[in-house]
């Protein structure tokens, strides 16, 4: 089957991309609302992009009903800091529920019953139950496409990783146990994926 993207409806293009570019890591992004409480929302158009400086990117669309910028983009642009969490499978229902549209300034945390914890090196807290949290400060925002879509670039300033998923290898290098992190990956529609078999293939030298 060949699918020609020229003239394809944007919704159809979205569904094709999200069901073929899989699995995608989920950035569960905490940002600060205007009144000092917190917004928490998932994004699967997300990836690290450079290590010098350490940058990651999330792609944030607009609210479908109103066509205005989502709270995550508004909050990050206004207050410059955010925290990206990597959620594990037990948190998948909360991740999904946090995608529910709410009025601007209303906190998803009020509905989810999640506990926050202080995050040393970050002005914002982290979700206590996540195994990985990355503190970020705004590096740049670019708008792209007809919608447009906001590409938010964050410089990672600190990482919190649960002791249970961190270890030192035989050369005393810090490494992380992917299976213990137990991340959820996004597929298409309502589907997620978790780790199955983990195997290694040595890289060519």
SULKAZI-V186358 format. One record per residue. N is the residue number from 1. RES is the residue in one small letter. SS is DSSP state (2 for helix, 1 for strand, 0 for the rest). OMEGA is omega as a letter, one per 40 degrees, with the letter a starting at -180 (* if undefined). D_CENTER is the distance of its C-alpha to the mean C-alpha in Angstrom with 1 decimal. Layout:
BEGIN
((N & RES & SS & OMEGA & D_CENTER) (N & RES & SS & OMEGA & D_CENTER))
END
This chain:
BEGIN
((1 & x & 0 & i & 31.8) (2 & x & 0 & i & 31.1) (3 & x & 0 & a & 28.8) (4 & x & 0 & a & 29.6) (5 & x & 0 & i & 26.8) (6 & x & 0 & i & 29.4) (7 & x & 0 & a & 29.9) (8 & x & 0 & i & 27.3) (9 & x & 0 & a & 26.0) (10 & x & 2 & i & 22.4) (11 & x & 2 & i & 21.5) (12 & x & 2 & i & 23.1) (13 & x & 2 & i & 21.4) (14 & x & 2 & a & 17.9) (15 & x & 2 & i & 19.0) (16 & x & 2 & a & 20.5) (17 & x & 2 & a & 17.5) (18 & x & 2 & i & 15.0) (19 & x & 2 & i & 17.8) (20 & x & 2 & i & 18.8) (21 & x & 0 & a & 15.9) (22 & x & 0 & e & 14.9) (23 & x & 0 & i & 13.3) (24 & x & 1 & i & 9.8) (25 & x & 1 & a & 7.1) (26 & x & 0 & i & 4.4) (27 & x & 1 & i & 0.8) (28 & x & 1 & a & 4.0) (29 & x & 1 & i & 5.4) (30 & x & 1 & i & 9.1) (31 & x & 1 & a & 11.6) (32 & x & 1 & i & 15.4) (33 & x & 0 & a & 17.5) (34 & x & 0 & a & 21.0) (35 & x & 0 & i & 22.9) (36 & x & 0 & i & 21.0) (37 & x & 0 & a & 19.1) (38 & x & 1 & i & 15.3) (39 & x & 1 & i & 12.9) (40 & x & 1 & a & 9.9) (41 & x & 1 & a & 8.0) (42 & x & 1 & i & 5.6) (43 & x & 1 & a & 4.8) (44 & x & 0 & i & 6.1) (45 & x & 0 & a & 7.9) (46 & x & 1 & i & 6.0) (47 & x & 1 & i & 8.2) (48 & x & 1 & a & 10.3) (49 & x & 1 & i & 13.5) (50 & x & 1 & i & 16.2) (51 & x & 1 & i & 17.5) (52 & x & 0 & e & 20.2) (53 & x & 0 & i & 18.8) (54 & x & 1 & a & 15.6) (55 & x & 1 & i & 13.1) (56 & x & 1 & a & 9.6) (57 & x & 1 & i & 8.9) (58 & x & 1 & i & 6.8) (59 & x & 1 & a & 9.3) (60 & x & 1 & i & 10.2) (61 & x & 0 & i & 13.4) (62 & x & 1 & i & 16.1) (63 & x & 0 & a & 17.2) (64 & x & 0 & a & 19.3) (65 & x & 0 & a & 22.3) (66 & x & 0 & a & 22.9) (67 & x & 0 & i & 21.4) (68 & x & 0 & a & 20.3) (69 & x & 1 & i & 17.1) (70 & x & 0 & a & 14.3) (71 & x & 2 & a & 14.4) (72 & x & 2 & a & 11.1) (73 & x & 2 & a & 12.8) (74 & x & 2 & a & 16.1) (75 & x & 2 & a & 15.1) (76 & x & 2 & i & 13.6) (77 & x & 2 & a & 16.6) (78 & x & 2 & a & 19.0) (79 & x & 2 & i & 18.0) (80 & x & 0 & a & 16.3) (81 & x & 1 & i & 14.0) (82 & x & 1 & a & 10.6) (83 & x & 1 & i & 8.8) (84 & x & 1 & i & 5.4) (85 & x & 1 & i & 6.3) (86 & x & 1 & a & 6.8) (87 & x & 0 & i & 8.8) (88 & x & 1 & a & 12.2) (89 & x & 2 & a & 14.5) (90 & x & 2 & a & 16.3) (91 & x & 2 & a & 13.4) (92 & x & 2 & i & 12.8) (93 & x & 2 & i & 15.2) (94 & x & 2 & i & 13.6) (95 & x & 2 & a & 10.1) (96 & x & 2 & a & 12.3) (97 & x & 2 & a & 14.5) (98 & x & 0 & i & 12.1) (99 & x & 0 & a & 11.8) (100 & x & 0 & i & 15.5) (101 & x & 0 & i & 16.7) (102 & x & 0 & i & 18.4) (103 & x & 0 & a & 20.8) (104 & x & 0 & i & 19.5) (105 & x & 0 & i & 19.6) (106 & x & 0 & a & 19.5) (107 & x & 0 & i & 17.2) (108 & x & 0 & a & 15.3) (109 & x & 2 & i & 16.2) (110 & x & 2 & a & 19.8) (111 & x & 2 & a & 19.4) (112 & x & 2 & a & 17.4) (113 & x & 0 & i & 19.6) (114 & x & 0 & i & 16.9) (115 & x & 0 & i & 18.3) (116 & x & 1 & i & 17.0) (117 & x & 1 & i & 18.3) (118 & x & 0 & a & 19.2) (119 & x & 0 & a & 17.2) (120 & x & 0 & a & 19.9) (121 & x & 0 & i & 19.2) (122 & x & 0 & i & 16.9) (123 & x & 0 & a & 18.4) (124 & x & 0 & i & 15.8) (125 & x & 0 & i & 15.6) (126 & x & 1 & i & 13.1) (127 & x & 1 & a & 12.8) (128 & x & 0 & a & 15.9) (129 & x & 0 & i & 15.4) (130 & x & 0 & i & 12.2) (131 & x & 0 & a & 13.4) (132 & x & 1 & i & 11.1) (133 & x & 1 & a & 10.0) (134 & x & 1 & i & 9.8) (135 & x & 1 & a & 11.8) (136 & x & 1 & i & 11.6) (137 & x & 1 & a & 14.3) (138 & x & 1 & i & 14.5) (139 & x & 1 & a & 16.1) (140 & x & 1 & i & 16.6) (141 & x & 1 & i & 15.8) (142 & x & 1 & i & 17.4) (143 & x & 1 & a & 18.2) (144 & x & 1 & i & 19.0) (145 & x & 0 & a & 20.6) (146 & x & 0 & a & 22.9) (147 & x & 0 & e & 20.5) (148 & x & 0 & i & 19.3) (149 & x & 1 & i & 15.5) (150 & x & 1 & i & 14.0) (151 & x & 1 & a & 12.6) (152 & x & 1 & i & 11.2) (153 & x & 1 & i & 12.0) (154 & x & 1 & i & 11.4) (155 & x & 1 & a & 13.9) (156 & x & 1 & a & 12.9) (157 & x & 1 & i & 15.8) (158 & x & 1 & i & 15.5) (159 & x & 1 & i & 14.0) (160 & x & 1 & i & 14.9) (161 & x & 1 & a & 15.5) (162 & x & 0 & i & 17.6) (163 & x & 2 & a & 21.1) (164 & x & 2 & a & 21.3) (165 & x & 2 & a & 19.0) (166 & x & 1 & i & 20.4) (167 & x & 1 & i & 23.8) (168 & x & 1 & a & 26.2) (169 & x & 0 & a & 27.7) (170 & x & 0 & i & 31.4) (171 & x & 0 & i & 31.2) (172 & x & 0 & i & 29.5) (173 & x & 0 & i & 26.2) (174 & x & 1 & i & 23.1) (175 & x & 1 & a & 21.1) (176 & x & 1 & a & 18.5) (177 & x & 0 & a & 19.2) (178 & x & 2 & a & 16.6) (179 & x & 2 & i & 18.5) (180 & x & 2 & i & 18.5) (181 & x & 2 & i & 14.7) (182 & x & 0 & a & 14.9) (183 & x & 1 & i & 11.4) (184 & x & 0 & i & 10.9) (185 & x & 1 & a & 10.5) (186 & x & 1 & i & 10.7) (187 & x & 0 & i & 14.2) (188 & x & 0 & i & 16.0) (189 & x & 0 & a & 17.1) (190 & x & 0 & a & 16.5) (191 & x & 0 & i & 16.3) (192 & x & 1 & i & 14.0) (193 & x & 1 & i & 15.2) (194 & x & 0 & a & 15.7) (195 & x & 0 & i & 17.6) (196 & x & 0 & i & 21.2) (197 & x & 0 & i & 23.5) (198 & x & 0 & i & 22.5) (199 & x & 0 & a & 24.9) (200 & x & 0 & i & 25.7) (201 & x & 0 & a & 27.5) (202 & x & 0 & i & 28.7) (203 & x & 0 & i & 27.8) (204 & x & 0 & a & 30.8) (205 & x & 0 & * & 32.5))
END
